[in-house]
Amino acid sequence: MVPSAGRTTLGTNHQSGVVPYDRLGERLREGESPTFATLPDGSVDHHCTLSTDAERLRTREAFGREVLHGERSAFHLRTDSTEPGGQAVNVAQQLHALGGDVTCYGHLDDPVFADLPFRTVSMGDPATVHAVDFADGDVMFVQRTPGEWTLADLEGVADLGEVFGVDAVCCSNWDSFAGLETVFHHLAERDLPRVPFVLDPGDVVGEPDEIEALLDAVGALRETFDVVYNANRAEVRETAAVLPEFDPSTSPTDADRLAAIREATGIDATVLHAADVAVVASSTGRETVENLRVDSPVRHTGGGDRFTGGLAYGLARGWDWPLALACGNACASYYVATATTGTPADVAGFLENGH
């Protein structure tokens, strides 16, 4: 990787021997405001509860029993709240809350996005999501916007030099946009600033052909950006499984899988985010940061997007990998525990209170 002028190589500013959470609160309170672009999705999220005629179904297990063994075929769906959503929007909310100067380029043609506290640029209609908030994990029903997103759609609303002339870019939801493969290959041919490009592919589980195309496009994208592939545990395992040189019989660890993905694509780093841990494989080696414990989650969806925001914020500020991973963990855990997006003061207080 060749760093941009005035930038440090991703994850190299390491302070050994210091627990990352011990220094995170102080660094967050320094009040820096790096610039960001997030793209390209957007959704109108209806958070719902599900019930039978007699009672609310509070867990996925209870819903499953009713579907498999119950006699009813109809359930009552009640919308409790409607919120702006989509991975690009969620990440932008976290970056803004941390003090970042962020612009979200998404599919945002709906009044629900009008009051977002950061700059938005819309490229079309959003998806519609109904999220059933169960105690043991949410279930989402998604109606995607038809059609393919292209680089011309982005160029039609903004100058590419402005979009990518930021301290870090966050791109999400590959699985919902067939056009991203072509977009990545076109971006690989453009003369744009070399900045961190944090990619969360979305739910690519069970789609090996799509993952192969994704890895090819990500490998091309490294010609322009410092690419960070950032996925959850299931997505990392599915991604590694398509690599022809990867041997699952060797009982690999998640760090082994991350390293194999990085080696196959030539990108700067691969990251796993999970409820228990965050792991990275990069040019400087492997790092693991245990996550903060949340005993009573309030919200199950959206934590991964807050992790992405916290991670990108740390990378934009030139933090080392343990500190950047800790920032992602802390932002995700705060959101899961409170259903609100944490500011520097919120996250620092969360850490100080023993989480």
Secondary structure by P-SEA (a helix, b strand, c coil): ccccccccccccccccccccccaaaaaaacbbbbbbcccccccbbbbbcccccccccccaaaaaaaaccccccbbbbbbcccccccaaaaaaaaaaaaccbbbbbcccccccccccccbbbbcbbbbbbbbbccccbbbbbbbcccccccaaaaaacccccccccccbbbbcccccccaaaaaaaaaaaccccccbbbbccccccccaaaaaaaaaaaaaacccccccccccaaaaaaaaaacccccccccccaaaaaaaaaaaccccbbbbbcccbbbbbcccbbbbbbbbbbcccccccaaaaaaaaaaaaaaaacccaaaaaaaaaaaaaaaaaccccccaaaaaaaaaacc
